[in-house]
Structures are given as C-alpha cells and as structure tokens.
C-alpha cells in the first residue's frame, strides 16, 4: 500500500502522501510491529479509539493496565495475551 502505486482511499491516502513527502530524501525505514510485541502502544491506541478524549500522560497517570504493560516492557518481559 505505502510502497506500491495502488490507490488508498480517503484520509488514509492523504496521510500516507504526507508521510512520503516528509521522508523524501532521508534514510528512514518503516517496519511493521505486531501489536503483541508493542502492547503499550496497542493499549494506548485502543484507549484513544474508544474514549475520543484528548489525554496527556503525564500530568494524568496512565491507566493501571497500561502501567502494568509498561512495567513489563521496561523489564523486557514479553506480554502474551
């Protein structure tokens, strides 16, 4: 989708075009990371998509389940659903 010439619908297409213009001429590599390997980002994304509220961490503390995932990440212990 990003590397090909296929049409990308709507806002996603605009976002991808913007990203492509920002990285043009730079040595940047994008790689996919499965959500299981990035549980903190996955949990934050799920939180954002369900609450529809702009939040900032800090000053607000992370929700308890995300703090737990961050702790596991910090001590390099894999999280398995």
DOFI-221185 format. One record per atom (N, C-alpha, C): atom name; x, y, z. Coordinates in steps of 0.2 Angstrom, whole numbers. Example, Ala and Ser with C-alpha at 12.3 -4.5 7.8 and 13.67 -1.06 7.14 Angstrom:
BEGIN
  at     px     py     pz
   N     66    -28     39
  CA     62    -22     39
   C     66    -16     39
   N     64    -11     35
  CA     68     -5     36
   C     64      0     39
This chain:
BEGIN
  at     px     py     pz
   N      4     -6      0
  CA      0      0      0
   C      4      6      0
   N      9      7      5
  CA     13     13      5
   C     19     13      0
   N     22      7     -2
  CA     27      7     -7
   C     24      6    -14
   N     18      3    -15
  CA     15      2    -21
   C     12      8    -24
   N      9      7    -30
  CA      6     13    -33
   C     -2     12    -33
   N     -4      7    -28
  CA    -11      6    -28
   C    -15     12    -24
   N    -21     13    -26
  CA    -25     19    -23
   C    -27     18    -16
   N    -26     23    -12
  CA    -28     22     -5
   C    -33     27     -4
   N    -39     24     -1
  CA    -45     29      0
   C    -44     34      5
   N    -48     40      4
  CA    -49     45      9
   C    -43     48     13
   N    -44     49     19
  CA    -39     52     23
   C    -33     48     24
   N    -34     41     24
  CA    -28     37     24
   C    -23     39     19
   N    -26     40     13
  CA    -21     41      7
   C    -18     48      8
   N    -21     53     11
  CA    -18     59     12
   C    -13     59     17
   N    -14     55     22
  CA     -9     54     27
   C     -3     51     25
   N     -4     45     21
  CA      2     42     18
   C      6     47     13
   N      2     51      9
  CA      6     56      5
   C     10     61      9
   N      7     63     14
  CA     11     67     19
   C     17     64     22
   N     16     58     24
  CA     22     54     27
   C     27     54     21
   N     25     52     15
  CA     30     51     10
   C     34     57      8
   N     30     63      9
  CA     34     69      7
   C     39     71     13
   N     37     69     19
  CA     41     71     25
   C     48     67     25
   N     47     61     22
  CA     53     56     22
   C     57     57     16
   N     55     60     11
  CA     58     60      4
   C     65     63      5
   N     70     59      3
  CA     77     61      3
   C     81     59     10
   N     77     56     14
  CA     80     54     20
   C     81     46     21
   N     85     44     25
  CA     86     37     25
   C     82     35     31
   N     76     33     30
  CA     71     31     35
   C     68     24     33
   N     68     20     38
  CA     65     13     37
   C     59     12     41
   N     53     10     38
  CA     47      8     42
   C     46      1     42
   N     45     -2     48
  CA     44     -9     49
   C     38    -10     53
   N     34    -15     51
  CA     28    -17     55
   C     30    -21     61
   N     27    -19     67
  CA     27    -22     73
   C     21    -25     75
   N     20    -31     76
  CA     13    -34     78
   C     12    -31     85
   N      5    -30     86
  CA      3    -27     92
   C      5    -31     99
   N      6    -37     98
  CA      8    -41    104
   C     15    -39    106
   N     19    -37    101
  CA     26    -35    103
   C     26    -28    105
   N     21    -24    104
  CA     21    -17    107
   C     14    -16    110
   N     14    -20    116
  CA      7    -19    120
   C      5    -13    122
   N     10     -9    124
  CA      9     -2    127
   C      6      2    122
   N      9      3    116
  CA      6      7    110
   C     -1      4    108
   N     -1     -2    108
  CA     -8     -5    106
   C    -13     -3    111
   N    -12     -4    118
  CA    -16     -2    123
   C    -18      6    123
   N    -13     10    121
  CA    -14     17    121
   C    -19     19    115
   N    -17     15    109
  CA    -21     16    103
   C    -29     14    104
   N    -30      8    108
  CA    -36      6    109
   C    -40     11    114
   N    -36     14    119
  CA    -39     18    123
   C    -42     25    119
   N    -37     27    115
  CA    -39     33    111
   C    -45     32    107
   N    -45     26    104
  CA    -51     25     99
   C    -57     24    102
   N    -57     22    109
  CA    -64     21    112
   C    -66     27    116
   N    -61     31    119
  CA    -63     36    123
   C    -65     43    119
   N    -62     44    113
  CA    -62     50    109
   C    -61     56    114
   N    -57     56    118
  CA    -55     62    123
   C    -47     63    122
   N    -45     69    121
  CA    -38     70    121
   C    -35     70    128
   N    -30     65    129
  CA    -27     64    135
   C    -20     65    135
   N    -17     67    140
  CA    -10     69    141
   C     -7     65    147
   N     -2     61    146
  CA      1     57    151
   C      9     59    151
   N     12     62    157
  CA      8     65    162
   C      5     71    160
   N      1     75    163
  CA      0     75    170
   C     -4     70    173
   N     -9     67    169
  CA    -13     62    171
   C     -9     55    172
   N    -10     51    177
  CA     -6     45    177
   C     -9     40    172
   N     -5     35    169
  CA     -8     30    164
   C    -13     26    168
   N    -18     24    164
  CA    -22     19    167
   C    -18     13    170
   N    -21      9    175
  CA    -17      4    178
   C    -15     -2    174
   N    -19     -4    169
  CA    -17     -9    165
   C    -12     -7    160
   N    -12     -1    158
  CA     -6      1    153
   C      0      2    157
   N      0      5    164
  CA      6      5    168
   C      9     -2    169
   N      4     -7    170
  CA      7    -14    170
   C     11    -16    164
   N      8    -15    158
  CA     11    -17    152
   C     18    -13    151
   N     18     -6    153
  CA     24     -3    153
   C     29     -5    157
   N     27     -8    163
  CA     32    -11    168
   C     35    -17    165
   N     31    -21    162
  CA     33    -27    158
   C     38    -26    153
   N     36    -20    149
  CA     41    -18    144
   C     48    -16    146
   N     47    -12    152
  CA     53     -9    155
   C     58    -15    157
   N     55    -20    160
  CA     60    -26    162
   C     61    -31    157
   N     59    -29    151
  CA     60    -34    145
   C     57    -41    146
   N     51    -41    149
  CA     47    -47    149
   C     41    -47    144
   N     41    -52    140
  CA     36    -52    135
   C     29    -52    138
   N     24    -49    134
  CA     17    -50    136
   C     14    -54    131
   N     10    -59    134
  CA      6    -64    130
   C     -1    -63    132
   N     -5    -62    127
  CA    -12    -62    128
   C    -15    -68    131
